[in-house]
Amino acid sequence: MTLTEEQKERMRINRERALEIRRKKLEEAARKQQEEDAKNRKGGENNEEKKNIPNKEKLKDDADVELEDFEIDASPYVTKQDAMSKYCLPIGTLEVCEFIEKDNPRNKKFSKMKLYYRSEIRRRARERFGGLQGLQEERRKRERKRFERDYEDVTNIFKSNKKKKSSNNYGL
């Protein structure tokens, strides 16, 4: 069975049309991949819903601020856990602080990390506790509470491990 010239022409046109559609799909996929790569390189900063734009004038790291030992040569960013433990700030205060979002270094599938600006966290903590001495006193107070709670747990362990005398009297 041989094809007529008209059939051959239709097949050629359909093949060209299919190749054009395939080329457009590949170009669209490549463009989307480039946009995704650019978004990932910027740490997700293109996502307007989750971006918290910092005010650069407010976040200047003053040279006259007295730094603590752990702050010397530290990153300009601080994680939520560090902000809560080292600077004794509650979650409510962190919610109003400026932050950037970066991909989680442990796994890309995990949610993005919020990194807060250390200078702002330091400023808010010192305002809250009345300066550097107040912040250090708050840390000591929390450490004391933690120690007392742990000490109480340990003493309760020993009390609960004592064997109770049985109420039955079988000659034992």
Residue frames as qw, qx, qy, qz and C-alpha x, y, z in Angstrom:
[[0.000, 0.890, 0.456, 0.000, 0.00, 0.00, 0.00],
 [0.445, 0.148, 0.024, 0.883, 1.52, 3.25, -1.10],
 [0.064, -0.694, -0.406, 0.592, 0.67, 6.67, 0.17],
 [0.388, 0.781, 0.345, 0.347, -0.58, 9.39, -2.08],
 [0.374, 0.340, -0.121, 0.854, 1.18, 12.72, -2.30],
 [0.377, -0.643, -0.104, -0.658, -1.69, 14.35, -0.41],
 [0.850, -0.487, -0.202, -0.008, -1.32, 11.86, 2.47],
 [0.733, 0.034, -0.181, 0.655, 2.44, 12.36, 2.56],
 [0.098, 0.519, -0.029, 0.849, 1.94, 16.13, 2.72],
 [0.610, -0.643, -0.137, -0.442, -0.57, 15.81, 5.61],
 [0.887, -0.306, -0.212, 0.273, 1.84, 13.54, 7.50],
 [0.532, 0.252, -0.138, 0.797, 4.66, 16.04, 6.99],
 [0.189, -0.606, -0.027, -0.772, 2.49, 18.92, 8.24],
 [0.780, -0.556, -0.179, -0.224, 1.28, 16.89, 11.26],
 [0.833, -0.101, -0.224, 0.495, 4.86, 15.87, 12.10],
 [0.289, 0.400, -0.107, 0.863, 5.99, 19.52, 11.96],
 [0.457, -0.631, -0.100, -0.619, 3.05, 20.54, 14.13],
 [0.879, -0.420, -0.220, 0.050, 3.88, 17.80, 16.68],
 [0.691, 0.084, -0.195, 0.691, 7.55, 18.84, 16.72],
 [0.012, 0.544, -0.027, 0.839, 6.54, 22.48, 17.26],
 [0.675, -0.609, -0.142, -0.392, 4.26, 21.53, 20.17],
 [0.890, -0.242, -0.215, 0.320, 7.01, 19.39, 21.72],
 [0.484, 0.310, -0.145, 0.805, 9.56, 22.22, 21.30],
 [0.257, -0.634, -0.018, -0.730, 7.20, 24.71, 23.02],
 [0.823, -0.522, -0.175, -0.141, 6.62, 22.31, 25.93],
 [0.815, -0.053, -0.197, 0.542, 10.36, 21.79, 26.37],
 [0.231, 0.466, -0.084, 0.850, 11.00, 25.54, 26.28],
 [0.511, -0.647, -0.094, -0.558, 8.25, 26.12, 28.87],
 [0.894, -0.386, -0.191, 0.121, 9.67, 23.40, 31.14],
 [0.660, 0.151, -0.166, 0.717, 13.19, 24.85, 30.80],
 [0.038, -0.592, 0.021, -0.805, 11.91, 28.36, 31.61],
 [0.707, -0.610, -0.123, -0.335, 10.08, 27.09, 34.71],
 [0.888, -0.188, -0.196, 0.372, 13.19, 25.21, 35.83],
 [0.430, 0.360, -0.134, 0.817, 15.32, 28.35, 35.43],
 [0.336, -0.652, -0.025, -0.679, 12.83, 30.37, 37.48],
 [0.863, -0.474, -0.161, -0.074, 12.82, 27.70, 40.19],
 [0.788, 0.031, -0.189, 0.585, 16.64, 27.60, 40.24],
 [0.161, 0.513, -0.091, 0.838, 16.82, 31.39, 40.50],
 [0.584, -0.638, -0.093, -0.493, 14.29, 31.33, 43.32],
 [0.911, -0.334, -0.173, 0.169, 16.29, 28.66, 45.20],
 [0.617, 0.258, -0.180, 0.721, 19.57, 30.54, 44.74],
 [0.075, -0.559, 0.089, -0.821, 18.07, 33.62, 46.34],
 [0.080, -0.028, -0.820, 0.566, 16.91, 31.62, 49.36],
 [0.046, -0.587, -0.808, -0.017, 13.24, 31.90, 48.51],
 [0.093, -0.395, -0.201, 0.892, 13.27, 35.68, 48.55],
 [0.159, -0.093, -0.536, -0.824, 11.01, 35.85, 45.48],
 [0.315, -0.499, -0.803, -0.082, 8.11, 34.47, 47.50],
 [0.079, -0.488, 0.055, -0.868, 6.38, 37.68, 48.58],
 [0.697, -0.548, -0.296, -0.356, 4.07, 35.97, 51.10],
 [0.861, -0.399, -0.193, 0.252, 6.91, 34.65, 53.24],
 [0.544, 0.332, -0.137, 0.759, 9.40, 37.45, 52.77],
 [0.369, -0.863, -0.264, 0.224, 9.94, 39.87, 55.60],
 [0.522, 0.641, -0.044, 0.561, 11.90, 42.80, 54.17],
 [0.579, -0.486, -0.300, 0.582, 14.36, 44.23, 56.69],
 [0.071, 0.991, 0.042, 0.107, 14.80, 47.93, 57.24],
 [0.763, 0.270, -0.242, 0.536, 18.54, 48.34, 56.69],
 [0.022, 0.658, -0.250, 0.710, 18.79, 51.57, 58.68],
 [0.711, -0.546, 0.123, -0.427, 17.21, 49.94, 61.72],
 [0.989, -0.127, -0.005, 0.075, 19.45, 46.87, 61.53],
 [0.399, 0.739, -0.429, 0.332, 22.84, 48.58, 61.48],
 [0.851, -0.302, -0.315, 0.292, 25.26, 46.70, 63.68],
 [0.103, -0.959, 0.160, -0.211, 26.67, 49.46, 65.88],
 [0.636, 0.364, -0.524, 0.434, 30.36, 49.27, 66.71],
 [0.108, -0.477, 0.481, -0.728, 29.77, 50.77, 70.17],
 [0.852, -0.299, -0.087, -0.420, 27.52, 47.89, 71.30],
 [0.267, -0.522, 0.788, -0.188, 29.18, 45.69, 73.90],
 [0.769, 0.144, -0.537, -0.316, 29.28, 42.11, 72.61],
 [0.797, -0.428, 0.378, -0.196, 29.17, 38.99, 74.73],
 [0.356, -0.458, 0.776, 0.249, 31.71, 36.17, 74.34],
 [0.563, 0.255, 0.778, 0.112, 29.49, 34.00, 72.15],
 [0.428, 0.843, 0.262, -0.191, 28.69, 36.95, 69.84],
 [0.102, -0.751, 0.481, 0.440, 32.29, 37.69, 68.83],
 [0.078, 0.335, -0.806, -0.481, 32.90, 36.48, 65.25],
 [0.429, 0.307, 0.820, -0.222, 29.38, 35.03, 65.15],
 [0.195, 0.404, 0.694, 0.563, 27.08, 35.00, 62.14],
 [0.154, -0.065, 0.048, -0.985, 24.91, 38.10, 61.63],
 [0.661, -0.220, -0.398, -0.597, 21.91, 35.76, 61.79],
 [0.210, -0.199, 0.830, -0.476, 20.47, 33.77, 64.67],
 [0.330, -0.233, -0.859, -0.315, 18.05, 30.83, 64.65],
 [0.554, -0.565, -0.218, -0.571, 14.77, 30.81, 66.53],
 [0.846, -0.359, -0.360, 0.162, 16.12, 28.35, 69.12],
 [0.552, 0.049, -0.248, 0.794, 19.20, 30.49, 69.81],
 [0.117, -0.479, -0.057, -0.868, 17.09, 33.63, 70.06],
 [0.701, -0.549, -0.252, -0.380, 14.87, 31.96, 72.64],
 [0.863, -0.322, -0.265, 0.287, 17.67, 30.36, 74.68],
 [0.583, 0.033, -0.131, 0.801, 20.59, 32.83, 74.51],
 [0.007, 0.279, 0.037, 0.960, 18.56, 36.03, 74.34],
 [0.023, 0.307, 0.799, -0.516, 15.59, 34.82, 76.47],
 [0.330, 0.131, -0.163, -0.920, 13.01, 36.18, 74.04],
 [0.565, 0.252, 0.706, -0.344, 9.49, 34.72, 73.86],
 [0.410, 0.300, 0.747, 0.429, 7.94, 33.51, 70.61],
 [0.162, 0.876, 0.444, -0.095, 5.64, 36.53, 70.45],
 [0.144, -0.834, 0.234, 0.479, 8.59, 38.89, 70.24],
 [0.392, -0.209, 0.728, 0.522, 10.21, 36.79, 67.52],
 [0.408, 0.581, 0.692, 0.131, 7.05, 36.97, 65.42],
 [0.169, 0.964, 0.161, -0.130, 7.47, 40.73, 64.99],
 [0.400, -0.634, 0.442, 0.492, 11.22, 40.58, 64.31],
 [0.541, 0.674, -0.348, -0.363, 12.71, 40.88, 60.83],
 [0.711, -0.226, 0.657, 0.107, 13.93, 37.63, 59.28],
 [0.435, 0.479, -0.582, -0.493, 15.06, 35.96, 56.10],
 [0.919, -0.009, 0.327, -0.222, 14.21, 32.45, 54.96],
 [0.158, 0.574, -0.767, -0.238, 16.82, 29.98, 53.75],
 [0.841, 0.055, -0.483, -0.237, 16.56, 26.39, 52.62],
 [0.774, -0.547, 0.289, -0.137, 17.03, 23.95, 55.46],
 [0.201, 0.663, -0.715, -0.093, 20.61, 22.60, 55.22],
 [0.493, -0.183, 0.827, -0.198, 19.60, 19.22, 56.65],
 [0.370, 0.312, 0.845, 0.227, 17.13, 18.40, 53.91],
 [0.063, -0.027, -0.336, -0.939, 15.65, 20.45, 51.08],
 [0.350, -0.438, -0.736, -0.381, 12.24, 18.87, 51.71],
 [0.323, -0.504, -0.590, 0.543, 12.06, 20.29, 55.24],
 [0.055, 0.943, 0.323, 0.059, 10.43, 23.66, 55.75],
 [0.431, 0.641, -0.155, 0.616, 12.56, 26.74, 55.28],
 [0.544, -0.366, -0.435, 0.617, 14.55, 28.11, 58.22],
 [0.040, -0.956, -0.148, -0.250, 13.81, 31.55, 59.59],
 [0.645, -0.049, -0.227, 0.728, 17.01, 33.38, 60.40],
 [0.172, -0.949, -0.261, 0.041, 16.64, 36.50, 62.50],
 [0.390, 0.710, -0.238, 0.537, 19.05, 39.43, 62.42],
 [0.653, -0.240, -0.507, 0.508, 21.33, 39.15, 65.45],
 [0.160, 0.153, -0.173, 0.960, 21.56, 42.93, 65.89],
 [0.475, -0.387, -0.219, -0.759, 17.78, 43.28, 66.17],
 [0.785, -0.349, -0.512, -0.020, 17.44, 40.28, 68.49],
 [0.537, -0.063, -0.424, 0.727, 20.23, 41.65, 70.72],
 [0.069, -0.259, 0.045, -0.962, 18.60, 45.10, 70.79],
 [0.630, -0.407, -0.336, -0.571, 15.14, 43.72, 71.67],
 [0.767, -0.276, -0.533, 0.227, 16.53, 41.43, 74.39],
 [0.395, -0.011, -0.355, 0.847, 18.46, 44.24, 76.03],
 [0.285, -0.331, -0.090, -0.895, 15.45, 46.55, 75.87],
 [0.725, -0.373, -0.473, -0.334, 13.28, 43.86, 77.44],
 [0.797, -0.373, -0.382, 0.283, 15.62, 43.04, 80.33],
 [0.264, -0.962, 0.016, 0.060, 17.14, 46.47, 80.94],
 [0.120, 0.839, -0.529, -0.037, 20.53, 46.15, 79.32],
 [0.594, 0.366, -0.714, 0.049, 23.30, 43.58, 79.23],
 [0.042, -0.237, 0.802, -0.546, 23.37, 43.00, 83.00],
 [0.658, 0.064, 0.328, -0.674, 19.62, 42.42, 83.12],
 [0.813, 0.324, -0.371, -0.310, 19.86, 39.90, 80.28],
 [0.409, 0.345, -0.803, 0.262, 22.69, 38.04, 82.02],
 [0.307, -0.137, 0.669, -0.662, 20.71, 37.98, 85.28],
 [0.796, 0.169, 0.040, -0.579, 17.69, 36.56, 83.41],
 [0.700, 0.347, -0.621, -0.069, 19.90, 33.79, 81.99],
 [0.124, 0.265, -0.824, 0.485, 21.20, 32.93, 85.48],
 [0.546, -0.016, 0.432, -0.718, 17.64, 32.91, 86.84],
 [0.845, 0.248, -0.208, -0.426, 16.48, 30.53, 84.10],
 [0.530, 0.359, -0.753, 0.155, 19.51, 28.29, 84.65],
 [0.172, -0.200, 0.735, -0.624, 18.69, 28.13, 88.38],
 [0.732, 0.103, 0.203, -0.642, 15.07, 27.21, 87.62],
 [0.783, 0.337, -0.477, -0.214, 16.20, 24.50, 85.20],
 [0.289, 0.333, -0.821, 0.364, 18.62, 23.10, 87.79],
 [0.389, -0.099, 0.609, -0.684, 15.97, 23.08, 90.53],
 [0.818, 0.199, -0.038, -0.539, 13.46, 21.37, 88.24],
 [0.696, 0.349, -0.627, -0.009, 16.01, 18.71, 87.24],
 [0.053, 0.299, -0.789, 0.533, 17.05, 18.24, 90.88],
 [0.615, -0.012, 0.390, -0.685, 13.41, 17.75, 91.89],
 [0.843, 0.272, -0.302, -0.352, 12.96, 15.17, 89.12],
 [0.492, 0.358, -0.761, 0.223, 16.02, 13.25, 90.31],
 [0.183, -0.195, 0.726, -0.634, 14.93, 13.22, 93.96],
 [0.752, 0.096, 0.162, -0.632, 11.45, 12.04, 92.93],
 [0.724, 0.318, -0.589, -0.165, 12.99, 9.15, 91.01],
 [0.262, 0.243, -0.840, 0.408, 14.66, 7.85, 94.15],
 [0.432, -0.045, 0.517, -0.737, 11.50, 8.26, 96.23],
 [0.806, 0.202, -0.067, -0.553, 9.35, 6.35, 93.76],
 [0.628, 0.353, -0.692, -0.038, 11.86, 3.49, 93.46],
 [0.214, -0.293, 0.784, -0.503, 11.62, 2.52, 97.12],
 [0.386, -0.190, -0.869, -0.245, 9.81, -0.76, 97.49],
 [0.536, -0.386, 0.131, -0.739, 6.58, -0.51, 99.37],
 [0.175, -0.113, 0.932, -0.296, 5.92, -3.08, 102.02],
 [0.357, -0.231, -0.754, -0.501, 3.15, -5.38, 100.96],
 [0.510, -0.326, 0.207, -0.768, -0.10, -5.18, 102.86],
 [0.917, -0.127, -0.296, -0.235, -0.56, -8.92, 102.90],
 [0.333, -0.641, 0.645, -0.248, 1.08, -10.89, 105.65],
 [0.950, 0.144, -0.235, -0.147, 2.16, -14.26, 104.33],
 [0.854, -0.435, 0.122, 0.259, 5.13, -14.62, 106.58],
 [0.681, 0.437, 0.051, 0.585, 7.47, -12.61, 104.43]]
